[in-house]
Amino acid sequence: MGAGKTTVGRALANDLGLMFYDLDWYIETRMHTTVAKIFKERGEEGFRQIERNMLHEVAEFEDVVISCGGGTPCFFDNMDYMNQQGQTLYLQCSPSVLAKHLKMGKSVRPLILGKTDDELLQYIKDSLEKRDPFYTKAKYMLNVDLMDNYDKIKISVNKAKELLGL
């Protein structure tokens, strides 16, 4: 959450002339509701099952760039499945930078709703500790701590293309 997956994914897809899919947006479109409402109505377990199904659906599309949610790689066999289906890139970002990014939009992110700044930073640190074993299964890793303007986003996209051999 907050690393810039959608920003980098969209820019990368645009550079490569490919379609871009944000998995959360895809879920909302297919389910005709928001991720927040799915969490509220079905809980995290219910959401993660829907997410897995939608990941399998969108991963069958050809010539696409997909941005998945921060938790997606950590459930079921999702990370192994993504590695099997295509190239995977982990956008690494420090907890303090993630916290800064998330403070601006925490009202729309169910897992961080209502957290104080200190609670948010601790949640990020705890989450990264739990999720890192899944994230580091990605075929490639790219640090995106300094992606705070368009030029730096472009640099990150170019580095991603280089890593992916594109």
C-alpha positions in Angstrom: 0.0 0.0 0.0 1.3 3.4 -1.0 4.5 2.3 -2.8 3.3 3.6 -6.2 2.2 0.4 -7.8 -0.6 2.0 -9.7 1.5 5.0 -10.7 4.4 3.0 -11.9 2.2 0.3 -13.5 0.2 2.8 -15.5 3.3 4.6 -16.7 5.0 1.4 -17.6 2.0 0.1 -19.5 1.8 3.5 -21.3 5.5 3.4 -22.3 5.1 -0.1 -23.6 1.8 0.4 -25.3 0.1 -2.2 -23.2 -3.2 -2.3 -21.3 -3.0 -1.5 -17.6 -5.1 -3.1 -14.9 -5.2 -2.2 -11.2 -6.5 -5.3 -9.5 -8.5 -3.4 -6.9 -10.2 -1.3 -9.6 -10.8 -4.5 -11.6 -12.4 -6.1 -8.6 -14.6 -3.0 -8.0 -15.7 -3.0 -11.6 -16.5 -6.7 -11.7 -18.2 -6.8 -8.3 -20.1 -3.4 -8.8 -19.0 -2.2 -5.4 -15.9 -0.9 -3.6 -13.1 -2.8 -2.0 -14.0 -1.1 1.3 -17.6 -2.4 1.1 -16.4 -5.9 0.3 -14.2 -5.8 3.4 -17.0 -4.5 5.5 -19.6 -7.0 4.2 -17.4 -10.1 3.8 -14.3 -9.4 5.9 -10.8 -9.8 4.8 -11.1 -13.5 4.2 -14.0 -12.9 1.8 -12.2 -10.2 0.0 -9.0 -12.2 -0.3 -11.0 -15.1 -2.0 -12.6 -12.6 -4.5 -9.1 -11.0 -5.0 -7.6 -14.5 -5.8 -10.3 -15.3 -8.3 -10.0 -11.9 -10.0 -6.2 -12.2 -10.1 -6.5 -15.5 -11.9 -9.0 -13.9 -14.3 -6.9 -10.8 -15.2 -3.7 -12.8 -15.3 -5.1 -14.6 -18.3 -5.2 -11.4 -20.4 -2.4 -11.0 -22.9 0.0 -8.0 -23.1 -1.0 -6.3 -19.9 0.6 -4.7 -16.9 -1.2 -5.5 -13.6 -0.8 -3.7 -10.3 -2.0 -5.9 -7.4 -2.9 -4.8 -3.9 -0.2 -4.9 -1.2 -1.7 -8.0 0.4 -2.3 -9.9 -2.8 1.1 -11.8 -2.9 0.6 -12.9 0.7 -2.5 -15.1 0.4 -3.1 -18.5 -1.1 -0.5 -19.3 -3.8 -0.8 -15.8 -5.3 2.9 -14.9 -5.5 3.9 -18.3 -7.0 1.0 -17.9 -9.4 2.0 -14.4 -10.5 5.6 -15.6 -11.0 4.3 -18.5 -13.1 2.1 -16.2 -15.2 4.6 -13.4 -16.0 7.3 -11.0 -14.8 6.9 -9.8 -11.2 8.4 -6.6 -9.8 8.5 -5.7 -6.1 8.4 -1.9 -5.6 10.4 -1.5 -2.3 9.7 1.5 -0.2 10.7 2.5 3.3 8.1 2.6 6.1 8.4 6.4 6.5 7.8 7.0 2.8 4.9 4.6 2.8 3.4 6.4 5.8 3.7 9.7 4.1 2.0 8.5 1.0 -0.8 6.7 3.0 -1.6 9.6 5.3 -3.1 11.4 2.2 -5.5 8.6 1.4 -6.1 6.5 4.5 -9.8 7.1 4.6 -10.3 4.8 1.5 -8.0 2.0 2.7 -9.9 -0.3 5.0 -6.8 -1.8 6.7 -5.6 1.6 7.9 -8.8 3.4 8.5 -8.8 5.5 11.8 -5.1 4.9 12.6 -3.0 7.7 14.2 0.3 8.6 12.6 2.2 6.4 15.1 -0.2 3.5 14.7 0.1 3.8 10.9 3.9 3.7 11.0 3.9 0.7 13.3 1.2 -1.0 11.1 3.4 -0.5 8.1 6.5 -1.8 9.8 4.6 -4.9 11.1 3.0 -5.5 7.7 6.4 -5.3 5.9 7.9 -7.7 8.3 5.1 -10.2 7.7 4.9 -9.6 4.0 8.5 -9.3 3.0 9.0 -13.1 2.6 6.3 -13.0 -0.1 7.3 -9.8 -1.7 10.9 -10.9 -2.1 9.8 -13.9 -4.1 9.2 -11.4 -6.9 11.6 -11.9 -9.9 12.8 -8.3 -9.6 13.0 -5.6 -7.0 13.1 -1.8 -7.4 13.5 0.8 -4.7 11.0 3.6 -5.2 11.7 5.8 -2.1 12.5 8.8 -4.2 9.6 8.8 -6.5 8.0 12.1 -5.6 7.6 13.9 -8.9 7.0 13.1 -12.6 10.7 13.0 -13.5 11.5 10.6 -10.7 8.5 8.4 -11.7 9.9 8.3 -15.2 13.3 7.2 -13.8 11.6 4.4 -11.9 9.7 3.3 -15.0 12.9 3.2 -17.0 14.7 1.2 -14.2 11.7 -1.2 -14.2 11.9 -1.6 -18.0 15.7 -2.3 -17.6 15.1 -4.9 -14.9 12.4 -6.6 -16.9 14.5 -6.6 -20.0 12.1 -4.4 -22.0 
